[in-house]
Structure formats: C-alpha cells, structure tokens
Amino acid sequence: MSDYPSILLEQAVNQMASLPGVGRRTALRLVLHLLRQSDADVEAFAGAFTRLKKEVVYCKECHNISDTELCPICASTRRDHSTICVVENVQDVMSIENTGQYNGVYHVLGGIISPMEGIGPKDIEIDSLMERVSKGNIAEIILALPTTMEGDTTNFYIYRRIQNLESANLKISQIARGVAVGNQLEYTDEITLGRSIVNRTEFKG
Amino acid sequence: MSDYPSILLEQAVNQMASLPGVGRRTALRLVLHLLRQSDADVEAFAGAFTRLKKEVVYCKECHNISDTELCPICASTRRDHSTICVVENVQDVMSIENTGQYNGVYHVLGGIISPMEGIGPKDIEIDSLMERVSKGNIAEIILALPTTMEGDTTNFYIYRRIQNLESANLKISQIARGVAVGNQLEYTDEITLGRSIVNRTEFKG
C-alpha cells in the first residue's frame, strides 16, 4: 500500500494513520468509509474535533475537561468537597465515576512524573493541588495513580509535598493494590501476589 | 464509560466511534490524543477529510479516485489501454498495482451486485464499462472481483452483458483461483482445494 491514486486521499490517510494504533491499511479503510458518507456527515465528523479543540475548557478547580468554568462534579453541592481523589487523566475520572463508589471530588494531574519521558512535577498539575490543600477544609487525599514506577514516584512526591505544608492535618491514602476480583492466584504476577499477602486485610466474615 | 464530563468531548467521541471497528473506549482514547495536539495539528487532521470529500474527483474513464479528470493510470501512455481489469473498489486497484504484475488499465465498479444489500447493476459502474467496451479497441477484460457469491454473480452479469454487445470480439478472463502461495493443503478449504484440482494448469518444469 504505497502509491495512492490521489494526493488528497494520501493526505487524509496520513492524518488518520497519525492516530495511535491506526495503521495505514486501516486508515485507508476508514477514510474510504468517510468518503462514502454525505458532505454533511463528513463536515460533522471533522467539525467535532476542531470545535472540541477550540472550545474545550478545563475545570479551574480539578482540571478535568469541562464545558463550563467549574465542572459538574466540582459545582455539585452533593459531593464531598473535603475528599480529593488524585488521578492521572480524564479517563480515570470517568472510570472511577462509573464504579459509583466515590462521592468526593477529583484532581486531574494531566500526566504523571516520568524522568524517562522528561515529565517533571512542574509539567503536571501538582502546584494547583498544593494550593487546594493549603486553602484547608480538605480531610483526605486519595492517590489513585497507576500502580507503576511512575505512579509510585508521583505518589511519593505528592506525599512529601503535602507533609511539607505542615498546616495540613489530613489523611493521605492510596487505592488498594492486590489480586483483581475474579482472578485466579496462579495467573496473578508474583509482585502483586506477594504484596497482597504482606498487606493482607482483616477478614470481615 | 457512559457519562462524559463535557458535551463537546462526547460529540467528538460519538463521531470517532462512528468509524467502522472503532469502539467507544478506543474513540475516547483517540479523541484525547487529538486534544493533546496543537491547534494547527487538529485543524490539519479535520481539514484533510473535509478537503478530500469536497475536492475528490473520480476518473471519468475508470472511476478510480483521482486528483485530475483522468487518473494517472488512464492518462499514462505506457499502460496497455486495450486491457481492462474490473475491480470492486479503490483498495483493489492499489493492491494490484503493488504486485507490479499488471500493466493494463482498470475499471472501478464501486461495489458489486448484492441482492441482500439491495445493490443492483444500476448502482455500480457497469453501464460505463459497457460504454468503454462498445467504443472498441479493447482486447481483454479481466474480472478481478472478490471470489464470493456476490463476486461470481457480478462476474456472470458482466460476462452476459458483454456477450450481448456482439460487436465485442474480446477475451474475458478472471483472476486465477486456487491454493494461496505458501499455504499447506490441509489448511486450505475444501471448495478451493477441489476447484484447484479440477482447474489444474499445465506444469511448466
């Protein structure tokens, strides 16, 4: 699949193939699918992305994607504003919301500390988290970052920064790590299984 | 993944998920990837599709996608214009071109006859193929349609239409069907294997 019969087609395929995980053959298939749609449909397709990029707002409190200055979660009076769940990105907010198990608010870092990728604490929303904590009225910070080296590094960095605030007399917790619900022990990796024994919890029969 | 924090985001995800084979979770990931790109990059992404849709031209001779009235293949004096290879779509032209084994011209039907999907002979570029044949100077028509029931139906329909032209004194061939190169016989389906024995070709040692 090298020679395209049309430069316009090739450019469209190049753009489609720039998306992560989309190969050139798939991109061609998707572009030819679009080409079979009506003018209005293609306009709507393309317009959705430019409009999102132009008009998107990030909540001034938690930095989640929003249509308004304050996102619906931060604006809600039904949520517990003294508990902040720190997450890496927008998808994580949606995932936790979908569990229906959390009633606090969020703080979206927009990334995690990764020396390998050159992402430092100043590149993500840590200073604004410290500001929120400094204002007081926060009882608990839940660290819900990926259970990776980068996640652990970021967890520790945030923990230290909050300790340094002194003023803050709050609980810092992290999401439970262990054997995923429904998993067989023999298919669980050693590190997870080992930690789940060390960090065992009381059985409430 | 049901509640989006932003309507703009949801609309963009809906559009992305309208592409065949793209689920909502993947669509969200792709949209958030786009959102991390620059304004100019998102404009270029969206613009490529609207520009393609608005400005795309189909070759007046073979109906392949083109940037010009006559596509580069039909305009080429180095190609054999007396041999027409009939294919279903644009991808098929690209696939055959990539083999480097064909020096004739093409005719892109833009579909194949499929009573199940309500696609009849009038819905695809068969009349224009007959016009090309009627003009004369055609020595061979190669039917290179999918080796499916729909492909066979379309092959037979075209064959009959060309027979009816009478004037046409040309060869009608179809691409060889048989065991794919590199395949084990035990993994070849019965129909293909059976036909490959019936339609055996002379061994040229």
HADDOCK unambig.tbl for C-alpha pairs under 7 A between the chains (distance, minus, plus):
assign (segid A and resid 1 and name CA) (segid B and resid 94 and name CA) 6.38 0.50 0.50
assign (segid A and resid 1 and name CA) (segid B and resid 95 and name CA) 6.70 0.50 0.50
assign (segid A and resid 1 and name CA) (segid B and resid 98 and name CA) 6.65 0.50 0.50
assign (segid A and resid 3 and name CA) (segid B and resid 94 and name CA) 6.99 0.50 0.50
assign (segid A and resid 5 and name CA) (segid B and resid 65 and name CA) 6.21 0.50 0.50
assign (segid A and resid 5 and name CA) (segid B and resid 66 and name CA) 5.65 0.50 0.50
assign (segid A and resid 6 and name CA) (segid B and resid 65 and name CA) 6.33 0.50 0.50
assign (segid A and resid 6 and name CA) (segid B and resid 66 and name CA) 4.78 0.50 0.50
assign (segid A and resid 6 and name CA) (segid B and resid 67 and name CA) 5.23 0.50 0.50
assign (segid A and resid 7 and name CA) (segid B and resid 67 and name CA) 6.81 0.50 0.50
assign (segid A and resid 8 and name CA) (segid B and resid 52 and name CA) 5.37 0.50 0.50
assign (segid A and resid 9 and name CA) (segid B and resid 52 and name CA) 6.31 0.50 0.50
assign (segid A and resid 11 and name CA) (segid B and resid 48 and name CA) 6.30 0.50 0.50
assign (segid A and resid 12 and name CA) (segid B and resid 48 and name CA) 4.84 0.50 0.50
assign (segid A and resid 12 and name CA) (segid B and resid 49 and name CA) 5.69 0.50 0.50
assign (segid A and resid 12 and name CA) (segid B and resid 52 and name CA) 6.93 0.50 0.50
assign (segid A and resid 15 and name CA) (segid B and resid 45 and name CA) 5.35 0.50 0.50
assign (segid A and resid 19 and name CA) (segid B and resid 30 and name CA) 6.40 0.50 0.50
assign (segid A and resid 20 and name CA) (segid B and resid 30 and name CA) 6.97 0.50 0.50
assign (segid A and resid 30 and name CA) (segid B and resid 19 and name CA) 6.40 0.50 0.50
assign (segid A and resid 30 and name CA) (segid B and resid 20 and name CA) 6.97 0.50 0.50
assign (segid A and resid 35 and name CA) (segid B and resid 53 and name CA) 5.93 0.50 0.50
assign (segid A and resid 39 and name CA) (segid B and resid 53 and name CA) 6.76 0.50 0.50
assign (segid A and resid 42 and name CA) (segid B and resid 49 and name CA) 6.98 0.50 0.50
assign (segid A and resid 42 and name CA) (segid B and resid 50 and name CA) 6.18 0.50 0.50
assign (segid A and resid 43 and name CA) (segid B and resid 50 and name CA) 6.07 0.50 0.50
assign (segid A and resid 45 and name CA) (segid B and resid 15 and name CA) 5.36 0.50 0.50
assign (segid A and resid 46 and name CA) (segid B and resid 46 and name CA) 4.38 0.50 0.50
assign (segid A and resid 46 and name CA) (segid B and resid 47 and name CA) 6.86 0.50 0.50
assign (segid A and resid 46 and name CA) (segid B and resid 49 and name CA) 6.73 0.50 0.50
assign (segid A and resid 46 and name CA) (segid B and resid 50 and name CA) 6.69 0.50 0.50
assign (segid A and resid 47 and name CA) (segid B and resid 46 and name CA) 6.86 0.50 0.50
assign (segid A and resid 48 and name CA) (segid B and resid 11 and name CA) 6.30 0.50 0.50
assign (segid A and resid 48 and name CA) (segid B and resid 12 and name CA) 4.84 0.50 0.50
assign (segid A and resid 49 and name CA) (segid B and resid 12 and name CA) 5.69 0.50 0.50
assign (segid A and resid 49 and name CA) (segid B and resid 42 and name CA) 6.97 0.50 0.50
assign (segid A and resid 49 and name CA) (segid B and resid 46 and name CA) 6.73 0.50 0.50
assign (segid A and resid 50 and name CA) (segid B and resid 42 and name CA) 6.17 0.50 0.50
assign (segid A and resid 50 and name CA) (segid B and resid 43 and name CA) 6.08 0.50 0.50
assign (segid A and resid 50 and name CA) (segid B and resid 46 and name CA) 6.70 0.50 0.50
assign (segid A and resid 52 and name CA) (segid B and resid 8 and name CA) 5.37 0.50 0.50
assign (segid A and resid 52 and name CA) (segid B and resid 9 and name CA) 6.30 0.50 0.50
assign (segid A and resid 52 and name CA) (segid B and resid 12 and name CA) 6.93 0.50 0.50
assign (segid A and resid 53 and name CA) (segid B and resid 35 and name CA) 5.93 0.50 0.50
assign (segid A and resid 53 and name CA) (segid B and resid 39 and name CA) 6.75 0.50 0.50
assign (segid A and resid 65 and name CA) (segid B and resid 5 and name CA) 6.20 0.50 0.50
assign (segid A and resid 65 and name CA) (segid B and resid 6 and name CA) 6.34 0.50 0.50
assign (segid A and resid 66 and name CA) (segid B and resid 5 and name CA) 5.65 0.50 0.50
assign (segid A and resid 66 and name CA) (segid B and resid 6 and name CA) 4.82 0.50 0.50
assign (segid A and resid 67 and name CA) (segid B and resid 6 and name CA) 5.25 0.50 0.50
assign (segid A and resid 67 and name CA) (segid B and resid 7 and name CA) 6.84 0.50 0.50
assign (segid A and resid 94 and name CA) (segid B and resid 1 and name CA) 6.37 0.50 0.50
assign (segid A and resid 94 and name CA) (segid B and resid 3 and name CA) 7.00 0.50 0.50
assign (segid A and resid 95 and name CA) (segid B and resid 1 and name CA) 6.66 0.50 0.50
assign (segid A and resid 98 and name CA) (segid B and resid 1 and name CA) 6.66 0.50 0.50
